[in-house]
Amino acid sequence: MPELPEVETVRRGLNRLVKGATIASIDVHWPKIINNDIESFKSRLAHQTIETIDRRGKYLLFRFSNGLTMVSHLRMEGKYNVVPQNEGQTKHTHVVFHLTDQRDLLYNDTRKFGRMTLVPTGEEMTVGGLKTMGPEPVADQLTVAYLTAILSKSKKMIKPLLLDQSKIAGIGNIYADETLWMSKIHPMRPANSLTEEEISDLRQNIIDEMAMAIKGHGTTVHSFSTAFGEAGQFQNHLHVYGREGEPCERCGTIIEKIKVAQRGTHFCPHEQQL
């Protein structure tokens, strides 16, 4: 599943490509992707302008000129592409936004898991996981006090806690492994066993890692691509994820892969002791 850096990269690309564009009409080829009545969805967005595209966690928020917001969750394989009108569609193209400037905004999804929900702007936080989403992994939201409070109350293993979107928005399997390796914390450590220093280091590593990943346009694990169809570059900077059997960059110990909370988990058994 695309993590926050990937979704933020898509958001930035879409703003460069379609911000200010007006929708002429919409074709929906797979109705289950739309959580609204299909005809209402199409009619309410026809002739409306995309004012901007925001993001909250892993959700894209398309802001329209008539006071509506389309909440788009990419799930596993959702992608947007902008192409010349009536070009580039495949069997995986499920929603087509025809723009008035002779371009099409395509939504492609090989697994058809993605969802779009149209709501009045201001009500988007009532949709799906947005209702309970935790703070963004940035300095002014993910504070030491907040992280200390949620960790000290939980005996849960630290990795699944980091993956819990109600605790921190946007961290997925890749960046959980990376930030725990950077912080020298075993992924199975009880959250409430972390020291003040470890919590402070973990917070800073989360913030720094997510910022670096956004700068590198995310990873290309599985089939992620940016709104321009470009591959992300951050996989070239991964320290531990996907590197089982390779030596740890810091100590040379062989990286191991185990299952933690049903997720493949990479760690250094010497640097990250339980």
C-alpha positions as CSV (number, residue, x, y, z in Angstrom):
1,M,0.0,0.0,0.0
2,P,1.3,3.5,-0.8
3,E,2.5,5.2,2.4
4,L,2.4,8.9,3.2
5,P,5.5,9.9,1.1
6,E,4.1,8.2,-2.0
7,V,0.6,9.8,-1.5
8,E,2.2,13.2,-0.9
9,T,4.3,12.8,-4.1
10,V,1.1,12.1,-6.0
11,R,-0.6,15.1,-4.5
12,R,2.2,17.4,-5.5
13,G,2.2,16.0,-9.0
14,L,-1.5,16.3,-9.4
15,N,-1.4,19.9,-8.3
16,R,1.2,20.7,-11.0
17,L,-0.9,18.9,-13.6
18,V,-4.6,19.6,-12.9
19,K,-4.9,22.4,-10.4
20,G,-7.2,25.0,-12.0
21,A,-8.5,22.5,-14.5
22,T,-12.3,22.2,-15.1
23,I,-14.2,18.9,-15.4
24,A,-16.3,18.6,-18.5
25,S,-17.8,15.2,-17.7
26,I,-17.0,11.9,-16.0
27,D,-17.1,8.3,-17.0
28,V,-17.3,5.6,-14.3
29,H,-16.4,2.1,-15.6
30,W,-16.3,0.4,-12.1
31,P,-19.1,1.8,-9.9
32,K,-17.9,0.2,-6.7
33,I,-15.0,2.7,-6.6
34,I,-17.5,5.5,-6.0
35,N,-19.2,5.6,-2.6
36,N,-21.9,8.0,-3.8
37,D,-24.8,7.6,-6.2
38,I,-23.0,7.5,-9.5
39,E,-25.2,9.9,-11.4
40,S,-25.2,12.4,-8.6
41,F,-21.4,12.1,-8.4
42,K,-21.0,12.8,-12.1
43,S,-23.5,15.7,-12.2
44,R,-22.3,17.5,-9.1
45,L,-18.7,17.5,-10.5
46,A,-19.5,18.4,-14.1
47,H,-18.3,22.0,-14.9
48,Q,-16.5,22.3,-11.6
49,T,-12.9,23.5,-11.2
50,I,-10.2,21.6,-9.2
51,E,-9.1,24.4,-6.9
52,T,-6.4,22.4,-5.2
53,I,-5.6,18.9,-3.9
54,D,-4.8,18.5,-0.2
55,R,-3.8,15.4,1.7
56,R,-4.5,13.9,5.2
57,G,-2.6,10.8,6.0
58,K,-2.9,8.5,3.0
59,Y,-6.0,10.2,1.7
60,L,-6.1,12.7,-1.2
61,L,-8.6,15.6,-0.9
62,F,-9.7,17.1,-4.2
63,R,-11.2,20.6,-3.5
64,F,-13.8,21.7,-6.0
65,S,-15.1,25.2,-6.8
66,N,-18.7,24.4,-5.7
67,G,-17.8,23.7,-2.1
68,L,-17.4,19.9,-2.5
69,T,-14.4,17.7,-1.6
70,M,-13.7,14.4,-3.2
71,V,-11.9,12.1,-0.7
72,S,-9.7,9.6,-2.7
73,H,-8.1,6.6,-1.0
74,L,-5.7,4.8,-3.3
75,R,-5.5,1.7,-1.2
76,M,-3.2,-0.9,-2.7
77,E,-2.8,-0.1,-6.4
78,G,-4.7,3.1,-7.2
79,K,-3.0,5.6,-9.6
80,Y,-3.8,8.8,-11.3
81,N,-2.5,9.7,-14.8
82,V,-3.1,12.7,-17.0
83,V,-3.2,12.1,-20.7
84,P,-4.4,13.7,-24.0
85,Q,-8.1,13.3,-24.4
86,N,-9.3,9.7,-25.2
87,E,-5.8,8.3,-25.0
88,G,-4.1,6.0,-22.5
89,Q,-7.0,4.1,-21.2
90,T,-6.5,0.4,-20.3
91,K,-8.6,-2.4,-18.8
92,H,-7.6,-1.1,-15.4
93,T,-8.9,2.5,-16.0
94,H,-12.1,2.7,-13.9
95,V,-12.8,6.4,-13.7
96,V,-12.2,9.1,-16.3
97,F,-12.4,12.8,-15.6
98,H,-12.7,14.5,-19.0
99,L,-11.2,18.0,-18.7
100,T,-12.2,21.0,-20.7
101,D,-8.7,21.6,-22.0
102,Q,-8.7,18.3,-24.1
103,R,-7.0,16.2,-21.4
104,D,-8.3,13.3,-19.3
105,L,-7.5,12.6,-15.7
106,L,-7.5,8.8,-15.4
107,Y,-7.9,6.7,-12.3
108,N,-6.4,3.3,-12.8
109,D,-6.5,0.5,-10.2
110,T,-5.5,-3.1,-11.0
111,R,-7.1,-4.4,-7.8
112,K,-10.1,-2.1,-7.7
113,F,-9.7,-1.5,-4.0
114,G,-9.5,2.3,-4.2
115,R,-12.5,4.5,-3.2
116,M,-13.8,8.0,-3.9
117,T,-16.3,9.8,-1.7
118,L,-17.8,13.2,-2.5
119,V,-18.8,15.3,0.5
120,P,-19.4,19.0,1.3
121,T,-16.0,20.6,2.1
122,G,-15.7,20.6,5.9
123,E,-17.2,17.2,6.3
124,E,-14.3,15.2,4.8
125,M,-13.1,14.2,8.3
126,T,-16.3,12.0,8.6
127,V,-15.1,9.7,5.8
128,G,-13.5,6.3,6.7
129,G,-10.3,6.4,8.6
130,L,-10.1,10.2,8.6
131,K,-12.5,10.1,11.5
132,T,-9.9,8.8,13.9
133,M,-6.6,9.6,12.3
134,G,-3.7,10.6,14.4
135,P,-1.3,13.6,13.9
136,E,0.8,14.0,10.8
137,P,4.5,12.9,11.2
138,V,5.8,16.5,11.2
139,A,7.5,18.5,14.0
140,D,4.6,20.7,15.0
141,Q,2.0,17.9,15.2
142,L,4.0,14.8,16.4
143,T,5.3,16.3,19.6
144,V,7.5,14.5,22.2
145,A,4.7,15.0,24.7
146,Y,2.1,13.3,22.5
147,L,4.4,10.4,21.5
148,T,5.4,9.8,25.1
149,A,1.7,9.8,26.2
150,I,0.6,7.2,23.6
151,L,3.6,4.9,24.1
152,S,3.5,5.0,27.9
153,K,-0.1,3.8,27.9
154,S,0.4,0.8,25.6
155,K,2.0,-2.6,26.1
156,K,1.5,-3.2,22.4
157,M,4.6,-4.0,20.4
158,I,6.1,-0.8,19.0
159,K,5.9,-1.7,15.3
160,P,2.1,-2.4,15.1
161,L,1.6,0.7,17.2
162,L,3.5,2.8,14.6
163,L,1.3,1.3,11.9
164,D,-1.9,2.3,13.7
165,Q,-3.2,5.3,11.8
166,S,-5.2,6.4,14.8
167,K,-1.9,7.0,16.6
168,I,0.2,8.5,13.8
169,A,-0.9,9.2,10.3
170,G,0.7,7.8,7.2
171,I,3.4,5.4,8.5
172,G,3.3,2.0,6.8
173,N,5.5,-1.1,6.8
174,I,8.5,0.3,5.0
175,Y,9.0,3.4,7.1
176,A,8.2,1.6,10.3
177,D,11.1,-0.8,9.7
178,E,13.3,2.1,8.6
179,T,12.7,4.4,11.6
180,L,13.0,1.5,14.1
181,W,16.4,0.5,12.6
182,M,17.5,4.1,12.7
183,S,16.4,4.3,16.3
184,K,18.0,0.9,17.3
185,I,14.7,-0.3,18.6
186,H,13.5,-3.9,18.2
187,P,10.1,-4.0,16.4
188,M,8.7,-6.3,19.1
189,R,9.6,-4.1,22.1
190,P,6.6,-3.2,24.2
191,A,5.8,0.5,23.5
192,N,5.8,1.4,27.2
193,S,9.3,0.0,27.6
194,L,10.9,2.8,25.6
195,T,13.0,5.4,27.5
196,E,12.6,9.1,27.2
197,E,15.8,9.2,25.0
198,E,14.5,6.5,22.8
199,I,11.2,8.2,22.3
200,S,12.9,11.4,21.4
201,D,15.2,9.7,18.9
202,L,12.3,7.7,17.4
203,R,10.2,10.9,17.0
204,Q,13.0,12.7,15.2
205,N,13.8,9.8,13.0
206,I,10.1,9.5,12.0
207,I,10.0,13.2,11.1
208,D,13.3,13.1,9.2
209,E,12.7,9.9,7.4
210,M,9.3,10.9,6.1
211,A,10.6,14.3,5.0
212,M,13.5,12.6,3.1
213,A,11.2,10.1,1.5
214,I,8.9,12.8,0.2
215,K,12.0,14.6,-1.2
216,G,12.9,11.3,-2.9
217,H,9.4,10.9,-4.3
218,G,8.7,7.8,-2.3
219,T,9.7,4.2,-3.0
220,T,8.9,1.9,-5.9
221,V,8.2,-1.2,-3.9
222,H,5.5,-3.1,-5.8
223,S,4.1,-0.8,-8.4
224,F,4.0,2.7,-7.0
225,S,4.5,5.6,-9.5
226,T,4.1,9.3,-9.3
227,A,1.3,11.3,-11.0
228,F,3.7,11.7,-13.9
229,G,4.2,7.9,-14.2
230,E,7.7,8.3,-12.8
231,A,9.2,5.8,-10.4
232,G,10.0,7.0,-6.9
233,Q,13.7,7.1,-6.0
234,F,13.7,6.6,-2.2
235,Q,14.2,2.8,-2.4
236,N,17.8,3.6,-3.2
237,H,18.1,5.0,0.4
238,L,16.4,2.2,2.3
239,H,18.7,0.8,5.1
240,V,16.9,-2.3,6.2
241,Y,13.6,-2.9,4.4
242,G,13.9,-5.6,1.8
243,R,17.6,-6.2,2.7
244,E,17.3,-9.5,4.6
245,G,20.4,-11.6,4.2
246,E,22.5,-8.4,3.6
247,P,25.0,-7.0,6.2
248,C,23.8,-4.1,8.4
249,E,25.2,-0.8,7.3
250,R,26.3,0.0,10.8
251,C,27.7,-3.2,12.3
252,G,27.8,-5.8,9.5
253,T,25.4,-8.2,11.2
254,I,23.1,-10.0,8.7
255,I,19.7,-8.4,8.5
256,E,16.9,-10.7,9.4
257,K,13.2,-10.9,8.4
258,I,10.5,-12.0,10.7
259,K,6.7,-11.6,11.0
260,V,5.4,-9.0,13.4
261,A,1.6,-8.5,13.6
262,Q,1.3,-10.4,10.3
263,R,3.7,-8.0,8.6
264,G,7.1,-8.9,7.1
265,T,9.6,-7.1,9.3
266,H,13.3,-6.3,8.8
267,F,15.8,-5.6,11.6
268,C,19.4,-6.0,12.7
269,P,19.6,-8.5,15.6
270,H,22.7,-6.9,17.0
271,E,21.7,-3.2,16.8
272,Q,18.0,-3.8,17.7
273,Q,18.0,-6.2,20.6
274,L,14.8,-7.3,22.3
